[in-house]
Structure formats: C-alpha cells, structure tokens
C-alpha cells in the first residue's frame, strides 16, 4: 500500500511574522529562527547585531510599512559563521583575436540567524537606577 503524502495544508503553519530589511544595499525577507547568508559583516562569530533599516514588518494581521523605514523597528541577528559562496567562472573571449581571459570569483558571506523582530517600545528594557541606599546596604551586609 502506498504511503499517504502530507499536503501543505496538513503541515504546521509557519510563523506569520516577517520583516523586509535593507542590508548591504540589498533587501531581504527575514523570518525569526531561520538562517540567511548575507554579505560579509565585520564582526566576530556569536556577536549579536541589530538592523535598524526595516522597510516592512508583518506580525499576524498587523502590517507596518515604512516611509522609507519603520520607526523604532529592529531585527536582531546572531552571526553563526563566515563562509564563501559558490565559485563563479567568468570567461571572456574575443573571436578571431586569440584573446581569452578566465577569471573566478567567490563572494565573502556571513551566515546569520534571525533572533527577533520587534517594533516600538515592546522590547525596550527599563533603565536601572542605582540608589545609594540599596548599594550601601548590600555592601554592609556582605
């Protein structure tokens, strides 16, 4: 008996939250908990970077479109590794001139993982205020 293949309707729905951001002169469609290969970032592995140039954010039924960027929107990405893209061969030839030139190119890439997509003050952390009384009590009790 043949196995029943699952239709796309039977699969679990993916996250409806996504963002379109501008990075290194290009636009990328990013979703949380997915990894992407972007042009090389000058940062160390396991660093967390924030992209503020967010053009569009869709979270559920809420759609925010920027003019040109969405205000107070950010996408946090974590750098997984630095790698190189596939080799591309460039071959130039002028017919009847015995002129041939072969060149190869590999693009420098950075693989990143999208950790969070947020808008507004939802992710802003409250500023910590240091009271002199509380710090003095901690020192005395030690």
Residue frames as qw, qx, qy, qz and C-alpha x, y, z in Angstrom:
[[0.000, 0.891, 0.455, 0.000, 0.00, 0.00, 0.00],
 [0.410, 0.521, -0.026, 0.748, 1.37, 3.43, -0.88],
 [0.325, -0.385, -0.450, 0.737, 2.23, 5.89, 1.84],
 [0.086, 0.893, 0.422, 0.130, -0.04, 8.90, 2.03],
 [0.440, 0.194, -0.074, 0.873, 1.90, 12.07, 1.40],
 [0.130, -0.673, -0.475, 0.553, 1.02, 15.04, 3.54],
 [0.294, 0.757, 0.350, 0.466, -0.42, 18.01, 1.77],
 [0.260, 0.335, -0.222, 0.878, 0.75, 21.54, 2.54],
 [0.488, -0.568, -0.118, -0.652, -2.50, 22.08, 4.46],
 [0.870, -0.375, -0.320, 0.017, -1.63, 19.26, 6.89],
 [0.617, 0.151, -0.346, 0.691, 1.74, 20.72, 7.84],
 [0.340, -0.679, -0.393, 0.519, 2.13, 23.05, 10.79],
 [0.277, 0.916, 0.166, 0.238, 1.71, 26.70, 9.80],
 [0.607, 0.118, -0.188, 0.763, 4.89, 28.71, 9.81],
 [0.222, -0.555, -0.330, 0.731, 5.29, 31.94, 11.70],
 [0.310, 0.817, 0.433, 0.220, 3.34, 34.80, 10.16],
 [0.237, -0.915, 0.081, 0.315, 5.88, 37.31, 11.46],
 [0.749, 0.208, 0.231, 0.586, 8.37, 38.53, 8.91],
 [0.089, -0.868, 0.026, 0.487, 10.32, 41.66, 8.06],
 [0.699, 0.573, 0.133, 0.405, 11.84, 43.10, 4.92],
 [0.436, -0.795, 0.096, 0.411, 15.13, 44.79, 5.78],
 [0.546, 0.802, -0.195, 0.142, 17.88, 46.57, 3.91],
 [0.692, -0.580, 0.348, 0.252, 21.37, 45.20, 4.46],
 [0.465, -0.323, 0.559, 0.606, 24.47, 45.86, 2.36],
 [0.198, 0.346, -0.382, -0.834, 22.50, 47.60, -0.38],
 [0.333, -0.114, -0.840, -0.413, 20.03, 44.75, -0.88],
 [0.608, -0.257, 0.184, -0.728, 16.60, 43.92, 0.51],
 [0.257, 0.083, -0.961, 0.067, 16.00, 40.65, 2.37],
 [0.715, -0.377, -0.230, -0.543, 12.83, 38.93, 3.57],
 [0.194, 0.298, -0.822, 0.444, 13.64, 37.68, 7.10],
 [0.751, -0.448, -0.302, -0.380, 11.71, 35.40, 9.45],
 [0.422, -0.664, 0.526, -0.323, 12.59, 34.53, 13.04],
 [0.731, -0.288, 0.616, -0.050, 14.55, 31.36, 13.86],
 [0.848, 0.478, 0.176, 0.144, 15.87, 30.99, 10.30],
 [0.494, -0.529, 0.314, 0.614, 19.36, 31.49, 8.97],
 [0.552, 0.824, 0.128, -0.020, 20.39, 33.52, 5.94],
 [0.693, -0.070, 0.194, 0.691, 23.60, 34.20, 4.00],
 [0.122, 0.979, 0.124, -0.104, 24.25, 37.94, 3.77],
 [0.532, 0.686, -0.269, 0.416, 27.28, 39.86, 2.52],
 [0.659, -0.035, -0.502, 0.559, 30.25, 39.80, 4.89],
 [0.371, -0.897, -0.082, -0.224, 29.76, 41.64, 8.21],
 [0.412, 0.487, -0.541, 0.549, 32.88, 42.84, 10.02],
 [0.601, -0.533, 0.300, -0.515, 32.03, 41.21, 13.35],
 [0.043, -0.338, 0.930, -0.140, 33.05, 38.15, 15.31],
 [0.497, -0.201, -0.800, -0.270, 31.19, 34.84, 15.41],
 [0.383, -0.502, -0.731, 0.259, 28.41, 34.73, 18.07],
 [0.034, -0.137, -0.158, 0.977, 28.05, 38.53, 18.07],
 [0.174, 0.676, 0.711, -0.090, 24.51, 39.89, 18.09],
 [0.139, -0.007, 0.238, 0.961, 23.85, 42.73, 15.64],
 [0.264, 0.632, 0.569, -0.454, 20.81, 44.96, 15.25],
 [0.222, 0.257, 0.552, 0.762, 19.47, 46.00, 11.85],
 [0.103, 0.508, 0.413, -0.749, 17.51, 49.25, 12.08],
 [0.255, 0.288, -0.422, -0.821, 16.77, 49.68, 8.37],
 [0.290, 0.290, 0.906, -0.107, 13.45, 47.84, 8.42],
 [0.153, -0.015, -0.448, -0.880, 11.24, 48.55, 5.41],
 [0.676, -0.223, -0.329, -0.621, 8.22, 46.43, 6.32],
 [0.079, -0.143, 0.904, -0.396, 7.03, 44.31, 9.26],
 [0.677, -0.202, -0.395, -0.588, 4.11, 41.90, 9.28],
 [0.026, -0.121, 0.879, -0.460, 3.07, 40.34, 12.58],
 [0.276, 0.412, 0.818, -0.292, -0.15, 38.34, 12.26],
 [0.296, 0.755, 0.547, 0.207, -2.72, 40.68, 10.74],
 [0.164, -0.918, -0.007, 0.360, -0.73, 43.82, 11.64],
 [0.713, 0.375, 0.217, 0.552, 1.25, 45.26, 8.71],
 [0.194, -0.884, 0.011, 0.425, 3.57, 48.26, 9.11],
 [0.688, 0.505, 0.210, 0.476, 5.11, 49.87, 6.06],
 [0.433, -0.572, -0.030, 0.695, 7.88, 52.40, 6.44],
 [0.414, 0.873, 0.192, 0.171, 8.44, 55.65, 4.58],
 [0.652, 0.360, -0.635, -0.205, 11.23, 54.61, 3.88],
 [0.368, 0.111, -0.865, 0.322, 11.87, 52.84, 7.22],
 [0.583, -0.612, -0.498, -0.192, 9.57, 51.69, 10.03],
 [0.102, -0.714, 0.359, -0.592, 10.11, 53.89, 13.10],
 [0.481, -0.490, 0.603, -0.406, 11.51, 52.11, 16.21],
 [0.979, 0.112, 0.006, -0.168, 11.69, 48.77, 14.40],
 [0.027, -0.687, 0.725, 0.040, 14.67, 46.47, 14.69],
 [0.966, 0.099, -0.214, -0.110, 15.77, 42.98, 13.77],
 [0.410, -0.693, 0.592, -0.030, 18.34, 41.23, 15.95],
 [0.888, 0.350, -0.294, -0.046, 20.62, 38.77, 14.19],
 [0.662, -0.591, 0.450, 0.106, 23.31, 36.47, 15.54],
 [0.431, 0.663, -0.575, -0.210, 26.38, 35.68, 13.46],
 [0.969, -0.128, 0.189, -0.091, 26.80, 31.93, 13.07],
 [0.746, -0.179, 0.405, 0.497, 29.81, 31.72, 10.74],
 [0.222, 0.749, -0.316, -0.539, 31.79, 33.40, 7.98],
 [0.735, 0.130, 0.639, 0.187, 31.87, 31.47, 4.72],
 [0.028, 0.391, -0.496, -0.775, 32.38, 31.82, 0.98],
 [0.724, 0.403, 0.188, -0.528, 29.80, 31.44, -1.73],
 [0.863, 0.219, 0.420, 0.175, 29.99, 29.14, -4.74],
 [0.349, -0.372, 0.437, 0.741, 32.69, 29.74, -7.33],
 [0.547, 0.759, 0.266, -0.232, 31.57, 31.67, -10.39],
 [0.600, -0.069, 0.465, 0.647, 33.65, 31.40, -13.56],
 [0.309, 0.852, 0.052, -0.419, 33.93, 34.48, -15.77],
 [0.637, -0.002, 0.564, 0.526, 35.24, 33.69, -19.26],
 [0.306, 0.833, 0.013, -0.460, 35.83, 36.46, -21.78],
 [0.617, 0.004, 0.606, 0.503, 36.87, 35.79, -25.36],
 [0.327, 0.691, -0.137, -0.630, 37.29, 37.96, -28.42],
 [0.862, 0.287, 0.413, 0.065, 36.74, 35.87, -31.51],
 [0.719, 0.604, 0.074, 0.337, 39.45, 35.75, -34.18],
 [0.036, 0.903, -0.285, 0.320, 41.87, 37.67, -31.93],
 [0.731, 0.055, -0.589, 0.340, 43.38, 34.84, -29.81],
 [0.091, -0.394, 0.428, -0.808, 42.35, 36.77, -26.70],
 [0.680, -0.411, -0.580, -0.178, 40.94, 34.73, -23.86],
 [0.030, -0.421, 0.550, -0.721, 40.60, 35.55, -20.19],
 [0.662, -0.385, -0.631, -0.122, 39.31, 33.21, -17.49],
 [0.036, -0.392, 0.482, -0.783, 38.62, 34.52, -14.02],
 [0.490, -0.406, -0.771, 0.010, 36.95, 33.06, -10.94],
 [0.180, -0.449, 0.243, -0.841, 35.11, 34.73, -8.06],
 [0.467, -0.406, -0.774, 0.132, 33.80, 33.58, -4.67],
 [0.235, -0.715, -0.061, -0.655, 31.70, 36.03, -2.67],
 [0.205, 0.094, -0.730, 0.645, 32.52, 36.52, 1.02],
 [0.524, -0.499, -0.438, -0.533, 29.36, 35.75, 3.02],
 [0.107, -0.216, 0.710, -0.662, 28.21, 35.73, 6.63],
 [0.447, -0.363, -0.779, -0.247, 25.62, 33.21, 7.82],
 [0.169, -0.208, 0.413, -0.871, 23.27, 34.83, 10.34],
 [0.213, -0.424, -0.879, 0.039, 20.37, 33.60, 12.46],
 [0.239, -0.504, -0.120, -0.822, 17.40, 35.95, 12.98],
 [0.207, -0.120, -0.816, 0.526, 16.66, 36.00, 16.69],
 [0.064, 0.632, 0.631, -0.446, 13.88, 38.56, 17.00],
 [0.103, 0.427, 0.409, 0.800, 11.80, 41.03, 15.04],
 [0.210, -0.612, -0.596, 0.476, 10.32, 43.87, 17.09],
 [0.097, 0.621, 0.279, 0.726, 8.60, 47.24, 16.76],
 [0.335, -0.775, -0.086, -0.529, 8.35, 50.10, 19.23],
 [0.196, -0.616, 0.556, -0.522, 8.85, 50.06, 22.96],
 [0.938, -0.185, -0.134, -0.259, 7.86, 46.42, 23.41],
 [0.900, 0.052, -0.261, 0.346, 11.46, 45.32, 23.68],
 [0.142, 0.700, -0.327, 0.619, 12.92, 48.37, 25.37],
 [0.644, -0.284, -0.611, 0.363, 14.32, 47.46, 28.76],
 [0.299, -0.935, -0.138, -0.130, 13.69, 49.79, 31.70],
 [0.367, 0.639, -0.445, 0.510, 16.74, 51.72, 32.77],
 [0.718, -0.391, -0.486, 0.309, 18.26, 50.57, 36.02],
 [0.085, -0.844, 0.161, -0.504, 18.58, 53.28, 38.62],
 [0.646, -0.019, -0.598, 0.474, 21.13, 52.81, 41.31],
 [0.425, -0.845, -0.096, -0.311, 20.01, 54.10, 44.67],
 [0.223, 0.580, -0.629, 0.467, 22.86, 54.91, 47.05],
 [0.617, -0.381, 0.447, -0.524, 20.86, 53.39, 49.93],
 [0.978, 0.081, 0.054, -0.184, 20.45, 49.99, 48.27],
 [0.715, 0.492, -0.409, 0.282, 24.08, 49.75, 47.22],
 [0.075, -0.590, 0.581, -0.556, 25.24, 50.75, 50.71],
 [0.800, -0.258, 0.328, -0.431, 23.03, 48.10, 52.29],
 [0.953, 0.258, -0.158, 0.001, 24.46, 45.44, 50.03],
 [0.446, 0.579, -0.525, 0.436, 28.00, 46.39, 50.97],
 [0.348, -0.506, 0.528, -0.587, 27.24, 46.40, 54.70],
 [0.907, -0.116, 0.191, -0.357, 25.51, 43.03, 54.61],
 [0.833, 0.406, -0.368, 0.078, 28.45, 41.30, 52.88]]
